Amino acid sequence: MFQIHGDITYGNSPVEGAQWVVGETGKAINWTISGKVPFVDVVYSKNNGSDGFAYTIAPQVNTTNFPTGITWDIPTDKDILAKNTGLIRVKDSDYATVYDDSNNFSIKGVLYNFNITVRAGSIPDRTARRRRFHYYVVAHRDIFRRRKDKIFN
């Protein structure tokens, strides 16, 4: 049976090569709808779609109420980091073959600097030393993934 479906064209956010950061709020995701597409699912892949767009940003978005897009508060408690392999897909909730993908972009962790002073008597030469450590927090603040110096650049 022949059916006519609407069409989805992904907008311009994020732009190719953009670098978003975990915990950022209000990141625009936009699209254009042609024809009849009453609801869309907005999904994310951290590896060019090979994970099947495993992370759902927003299911069943009513295109009457949100005809041109939504905003995304990027979570801090998900394993969603991507180095220019992130993709957002907007797809028709009823017809999975009707969709469009964003440009590739990155989601980075947050850089925190810590100064740690080692007190005299706790190291062999008995002198106080100051060291600077760089940690990227990519999960809840209680659960760290530590990578010294740099993660994505």
Steps between C-alpha positions, in 0.01 A plus 500: 500500500633843407501763777605863500686613810625835612866602494744620765800720430745549784582863577832666570568428867740358592722615216767270356784462751319676787618420852226474758574432867326268747276700731432781249137605478277631227692356201285548189395203289297611200332359192256573219193283438337463159168321472343301781735402783296539821763370743878465490752317715829680566783255565878518543794281405852548635659296220359597159187291548670162540335468843157531336444846653478345845434820697155661482502878537124551458240240397169580330557875453174652377591696186189714538634635830868488393496545121864605457698350786571456869779577744714237673648516847801273453509253789801443722411148609518319167789355306445728202844641419583519131800635312347629177291180474184624670182504293145606576220339301150640468266226378130458441363317805274286279730438199862433592606537136411870509788678674797732464828522692701791635856579405771324700591678822676441834379476858782565743544460874546797733851601601563558868835606643601388847796624702619236743755579766698211643592582858855475632567161652274313261756473222860374523684834467279662768420811296157625413427480129214637295378308200236594243270229370247531219194280517213475258178422680279305265250353741330605820734699720532196726603270215809618316669380188849641541726577212810699580577814298260476205211306357386651168686769312 
